[in-house]
Amino acid sequence: MKLRHDPYQVFRGSQTPAGLYARQKWLDEADTPTWQTDFDETVKALLAGQLPDGSWQHASITTVSALFGLHLTVRSTNSRIKDALDWLFQEMQRVAGDVGSWNGSEIEAAELRGLPFVSSRPQMLLTGVTLFLCSIFNRQSDPVVLAVYQRLQKDDFIKENLVRDVASMHNIFRALVVHPLYAHEALATEAVDIYAVMQKENGEWGPPLSFYQTVNALAHLNSPESEAQLERAFSRLFASQHADGTWGRHDREWNTFLCIHALKNKGML
């Protein structure tokens, strides 16, 4: 399969974290003065407003958004990122309490724009995003982080409710696939099996899952079960690309970022 249109056009000149990542990694602009200026301005804006306790506005999703933006730009951990992760981990423990709890109102999708997570109950969302961010900022081996991963694996309540609350499952799955050990453990495997049952012939999984997010998540794995689903999903991707190289009806830059990242993970770009 070959893409019909150049998928990189949407990132040219972009100053969003995803756009800067694309310009650095995929368009080889990292050594240009324009990229460096745009990078500096965006990172300054991302760090603006960080409070002494490490958070932004004492708000978990605002802090998550800033940290994810810093992951796409700064990449490596520094003292300010460490403080933010420490605050977020404490907030996760406060809100989640027992990670097996599925109570509470769902966090709205609008709050999660530009993040690889879907609207779900706060306990599972905060657990998923916190573990995800700890792993991508190289804290995946911290004992306190590993303890939460281990609890998830052993929690029968979570396993029994995967099908009932697919959105929460997906947010936990995002944390599992970026961890070098737990991407291959039973909970991740069970989630992939549930995705397989949900997937339609046209490659979509349907609500509450985001097609582009699910493609991106599964592309972190190399199992036969995930590959079979990606084959159908990639066929849909190649057929549905817009003439300007993007994907989706809304948030086209973000959707395109997720698609390209997945295709590159599989050596298809």
C-alpha positions in Angstrom: 0.0 0.0 0.0 1.1 3.5 -0.8 -0.3 6.8 0.4 -1.9 8.8 -2.4 -0.9 12.2 -0.9 1.9 13.8 1.0 0.9 13.5 4.7 3.4 16.0 6.0 2.0 19.3 4.5 -0.2 20.0 7.5 2.9 20.3 9.8 4.8 22.8 7.8 5.2 25.9 9.8 3.1 24.5 12.7 4.0 25.6 16.2 1.9 23.0 18.1 3.8 20.3 20.0 2.7 17.7 17.5 3.7 20.0 14.6 7.1 20.7 16.1 7.7 17.0 16.7 6.8 16.3 13.1 9.1 19.1 11.8 12.0 17.8 13.9 11.6 14.1 13.4 10.0 13.8 10.0 10.8 16.9 8.1 14.4 17.3 9.4 14.1 20.9 10.4 15.7 20.6 13.9 18.9 22.5 12.7 17.0 25.4 11.1 16.7 28.8 12.9 13.0 28.9 12.2 12.3 25.6 13.9 14.4 26.6 16.9 12.6 29.9 17.3 9.2 28.2 17.1 10.4 25.5 19.5 11.6 28.0 22.1 8.3 30.0 21.9 6.1 26.9 22.2 8.1 25.4 25.2 8.0 28.8 26.9 4.3 28.9 26.5 3.9 25.3 27.7 5.9 26.1 30.9 4.1 29.4 31.6 1.9 29.2 34.5 3.4 26.2 36.2 2.9 26.5 39.9 5.5 25.9 42.7 3.8 22.5 43.5 4.5 21.4 39.9 1.0 21.6 38.5 -0.8 23.9 36.2 -3.8 25.5 37.8 -3.9 22.7 40.3 -5.8 20.9 37.6 -5.0 17.3 36.5 -6.0 17.5 32.8 -4.3 20.9 32.4 -1.2 19.4 33.9 -1.4 16.3 31.7 -1.8 18.5 28.6 1.3 20.5 29.5 3.3 17.4 30.2 2.3 15.7 26.9 3.2 18.9 25.0 6.6 18.8 26.8 7.0 15.2 25.8 6.6 16.1 22.2 9.0 19.0 22.4 11.6 18.9 25.3 11.4 15.1 25.3 13.9 14.5 28.2 13.0 14.9 31.9 14.1 18.0 33.8 13.4 19.3 37.3 10.1 21.1 36.2 8.8 18.0 34.5 9.8 15.9 37.5 7.9 18.2 39.8 4.8 18.0 37.5 5.0 14.2 37.4 5.3 14.0 41.2 2.2 16.3 41.6 0.2 14.2 39.0 1.1 11.0 40.7 -0.1 12.3 44.0 -3.3 13.6 42.4 -3.9 10.2 40.8 -3.6 8.5 44.2 -6.0 11.0 45.7 -8.6 10.8 43.0 -8.2 7.1 42.1 -7.8 5.7 45.6 -8.5 2.1 44.7 -7.7 1.7 41.0 -10.5 -0.8 40.8 -13.1 1.9 41.5 -15.2 2.8 38.4 -17.4 5.5 40.0 -17.6 9.1 39.1 -18.6 11.3 36.2 -16.8 11.0 32.9 -14.3 13.6 31.9 -15.5 15.3 28.7 -13.8 14.6 25.4 -13.3 18.4 24.8 -10.9 18.5 27.7 -8.8 15.7 26.1 -8.2 17.3 22.6 -4.7 16.7 21.4 -4.2 13.9 23.9 -4.1 10.1 23.2 -6.9 9.3 25.6 -10.7 9.1 25.4 -13.4 10.4 27.7 -13.9 8.0 30.6 -14.3 7.9 34.4 -11.7 10.0 36.2 -10.2 7.1 38.3 -9.2 5.1 35.2 -8.3 8.1 33.1 -5.9 9.5 35.7 -4.4 6.1 36.3 -3.8 5.6 32.6 -2.5 9.1 31.8 -0.2 9.1 34.9 1.3 5.8 34.1 1.7 6.7 30.5 3.5 9.9 31.2 5.8 8.3 33.8 6.8 5.7 31.2 7.4 8.1 28.4 9.5 10.3 30.7 11.6 7.2 31.7 10.2 6.6 35.1 8.7 3.3 34.2 11.0 1.5 36.6 10.3 3.6 39.7 9.0 1.3 42.4 5.9 3.4 43.1 5.1 3.4 39.3 5.7 -0.4 39.0 3.5 -1.0 42.0 0.5 0.6 40.2 1.1 -1.4 37.1 1.3 -4.6 39.2 -1.9 -3.8 41.0 -3.7 -3.4 37.6 -2.5 -6.8 36.5 -3.7 -8.4 39.7 -7.0 -6.6 40.1 -9.8 -9.0 39.2 -12.4 -6.2 39.3 -10.7 -4.4 36.5 -10.3 -7.5 34.3 -14.0 -8.4 34.8 -15.1 -4.9 33.8 -13.0 -4.4 30.6 -15.9 -5.1 28.3 -18.3 -3.0 30.3 -16.2 0.1 30.3 -14.2 0.0 27.0 -13.2 3.7 27.3 -11.5 3.1 30.7 -9.9 0.0 29.3 -8.5 2.0 26.4 -6.9 4.6 28.7 -5.3 1.9 30.8 -4.2 0.2 27.5 -2.4 3.3 26.4 -0.3 3.1 29.6 0.4 -0.6 29.1 1.7 -0.4 25.5 4.4 2.2 26.3 5.8 0.1 29.1 8.6 -2.4 28.1 7.3 -5.1 30.4 3.5 -4.6 30.8 2.9 -4.2 27.0 3.3 -8.0 26.9 1.4 -9.0 30.0 -2.1 -10.5 30.3 -4.1 -7.3 30.7 -2.8 -5.8 27.5 -3.4 -9.1 25.7 -7.0 -9.2 27.0 -7.6 -5.7 25.8 -6.3 -6.5 22.3 -8.8 -9.4 22.2 -11.6 -7.1 23.1 -10.6 -4.7 20.4 -10.7 -7.6 17.9 -14.3 -8.4 18.8 -15.3 -4.8 18.4 -13.5 -4.1 15.1 -15.8 -4.0 12.1 -15.0 -5.1 8.5 -14.2 -1.6 7.5 -11.4 -1.4 10.1 -13.2 0.9 12.6 -13.9 -0.1 16.2 -16.8 2.3 16.8 -17.7 4.4 19.9 -16.4 5.0 22.4 -13.1 4.4 20.8 -11.3 6.9 18.5 -10.3 5.2 15.3 -7.0 7.2 15.0 -6.1 6.7 18.7 -6.8 3.0 18.6 -4.6 2.6 15.4 -1.8 4.5 17.2 -2.1 2.4 20.4 -2.1 -0.9 18.6 0.9 0.1 16.4 3.0 0.0 19.6 2.6 -3.8 19.6 3.9 -6.6 17.4 1.5 -9.5 18.2 -0.3 -11.4 15.5 -3.6 -10.3 17.1 -2.7 -6.6 16.9 -1.3 -7.0 13.4 -4.5 -8.5 12.1 -6.5 -5.5 13.3 -3.9 -3.0 11.9 -4.1 -4.6 8.5 -7.8 -3.8 8.2 -7.3 -0.3 9.8 -4.4 0.6 7.5 -6.6 -0.3 4.5 -9.1 2.2 5.7 -6.4 4.8 6.4 -5.0 4.5 2.9 -8.5 4.8 1.3 -9.7 7.7 3.5 -6.8 10.1 3.2 -7.8 13.6 2.2 -6.3 15.3 -0.9 -4.3 17.6 1.5 -2.7 14.6 3.0 -4.6 14.7 6.3 -7.2 12.4 8.0 -10.4 13.1 9.8 -13.2 15.7 9.8 -11.9 17.6 12.8 -8.5 18.0 14.5 -6.8 17.0 11.2 -3.2 17.8 12.3 -3.6 15.7 15.5 -5.3 12.8 13.6 -2.6 12.9 10.9 0.1 12.9 13.6 -1.4 9.7 15.1 -1.6 8.1 11.7 1.9 8.9 10.6 3.3 7.8 14.0 1.5 4.5 13.7 2.6 3.9 10.1 6.2 4.7 10.9 6.1 2.3 13.9 5.2 -0.4 11.4 7.8 0.6 8.8 5.2 1.7 6.3 6.5 5.3 5.8 
